[in-house]
Amino acid sequence: MTQGPLTLVRMTSRAATRPVGTVTRGTTNPNRLRRMDRWIAAAHGTHLRRAADPVAVDLGYGAAPWTAVELLARLRTIAPRARVVGVEIEPARVAAARPYERDGLAFRHGGFEIPLPQRPHLIRAANVLRQYDEDEVAAVWERLCARLAPATPHSPGGLLVEGTCDEIGRRHVWVALGPEGPRTVTFATRLGSLERPSDLAERLPKTLIHRNVPGEPVHAFLRDFDRAWAAAAPYASYGARQRWIRAVRDLAADWPVTDGPVRWRQGEVTVRWAALAPRI
Ligand SMILES: C[S@@+](CC[C@H](N)C(=O)[O-])C[C@H]1O[C@@H](n2cnc3c(N)ncnc32)[C@H](O)[C@@H]1O
């Protein structure tokens, strides 16, 4: 059972080291990460499709391999050559996933070192860093960004998508990072379940969750979003989607929103990281 991971580790320069990181709770659910998968396909699909050998890592896939299986299926609709490698630090979870290996899908024992011979075009780490300390996040981000496929004149390089969601994936917040560092923050929600945009605060990634306090940009952003949502109340008669689109349009007057109505219709909004980054 351990032959695969050991072989892979030997192929890297860190042959003798143990996986980097800590085993944490393995909670997962089928279809939990669908919003993140769809966003990745929309935001990064072209680059995956153009890559000669597009490799995506589902880092910390948990006690069952569902999210890796689903990521492969969704990526293949836009990048037919895409491969997914599920990387998990708990060896028993790797053994449990191995029967699900198939064309384009493999599972490896490993951690933040990413035990692959190549630099992946995508690393997705969902509900992994929430169980680490806030002061560990910067170093983990740096380490993972350094493992991404580098930028070239024809490509912005690999993408790290790191974030958090609730048990069934109705509320999600993630940060997208390139080889150079953080780029954007995306808020994604099932609109029918939303009372106000700041409901998403409980799903902020580790780097922002303790910063939802007065004086911090993410707090000001959610406050302004709630105000825009309240002002858009008349649109509720056309449905929560129309209300969200109207609220985001207003919000975009003051905040650097990077996407448009096509994504807003999905109950998403993406904002430049620099506008929400912690002050201190
Ligand atoms: C809460 S589960 C998340 C499962 C899945 N990603 C999801 O969102 O449904 C977190 C998983 O990350 C794994 N993990 C934690 N640190 C890790 C690391 N450094 N490298 C690989 N896996 C890690 C844990 O062992 C655990 O199985």
The ligand as an SDF file (V2000), in Angstrom:
LIG
                    3D

 27 29  0  0  0  0  0  0  0  0999 V2000
  -11.7670   18.8530    6.9420 C   0  0  0  0  0  0  0  0  0  0  0  0
  -10.9200   17.7780    5.8410 S   0  0  0  0  0  0  0  0  0  0  0  0
  -11.3540   18.5400    4.3080 C   0  0  0  0  0  0  0  0  0  0  0  0
  -11.7580   17.5310    3.2590 C   0  0  0  0  0  0  0  0  0  0  0  0
  -12.1160   18.1320    1.9070 C   0  0  0  0  0  0  0  0  0  0  0  0
  -11.0320   18.9640    1.3750 N   0  0  0  0  0  0  0  0  0  0  0  0
  -13.3700   18.9640    1.9840 C   0  0  0  0  0  0  0  0  0  0  0  0
  -13.3110   20.1890    1.9450 O   0  0  0  0  0  0  0  0  0  0  0  0
  -14.4590   18.3650    2.0930 O   0  0  0  0  0  0  0  0  0  0  0  0
   -9.2020   18.2850    6.0510 C   0  0  0  0  0  0  0  0  0  0  0  0
   -8.2160   17.2360    5.6040 C   0  0  0  0  0  0  0  0  0  0  0  0
   -6.9590   17.8490    5.3590 O   0  0  0  0  0  0  0  0  0  0  0  0
   -5.9380   16.9610    5.7420 C   0  0  0  0  0  0  0  0  0  0  0  0
   -4.7020   17.7200    5.9570 N   0  0  0  0  0  0  0  0  0  0  0  0
   -4.4090   18.5640    6.9430 C   0  0  0  0  0  0  0  0  0  0  0  0
   -3.1770   19.0830    6.7720 N   0  0  0  0  0  0  0  0  0  0  0  0
   -2.6970   18.5430    5.6310 C   0  0  0  0  0  0  0  0  0  0  0  0
   -1.4690   18.6880    4.9240 C   0  0  0  0  0  0  0  0  0  0  0  0
   -0.5140   19.4850    5.3700 N   0  0  0  0  0  0  0  0  0  0  0  0
   -1.3120   18.0030    3.7890 N   0  0  0  0  0  0  0  0  0  0  0  0
   -2.2770   17.1490    3.3280 C   0  0  0  0  0  0  0  0  0  0  0  0
   -3.4560   16.9700    3.9580 N   0  0  0  0  0  0  0  0  0  0  0  0
   -3.6630   17.6770    5.0970 C   0  0  0  0  0  0  0  0  0  0  0  0
   -6.4910   16.3360    7.0100 C   0  0  0  0  0  0  0  0  0  0  0  0
   -5.8350   15.1230    7.3390 O   0  0  0  0  0  0  0  0  0  0  0  0
   -7.9610   16.1500    6.6500 C   0  0  0  0  0  0  0  0  0  0  0  0
   -8.1950   14.8760    6.1030 O   0  0  0  0  0  0  0  0  0  0  0  0
  1  2  1  0
  2  3  1  0
  2 10  1  0
  3  4  1  0
  4  5  1  0
  5  6  1  0
  5  7  1  0
  7  8  2  0
  7  9  1  0
 10 11  1  0
 11 12  1  0
 11 26  1  0
 12 13  1  0
 13 14  1  0
 13 24  1  0
 14 15  1  0
 14 23  1  0
 15 16  2  0
 16 17  1  0
 17 18  1  0
 17 23  2  0
 18 19  1  0
 18 20  2  0
 20 21  1  0
 21 22  2  0
 22 23  1  0
 24 25  1  0
 24 26  1  0
 26 27  1  0
M  CHG  2   2   1   9  -1
M  END
$$$$
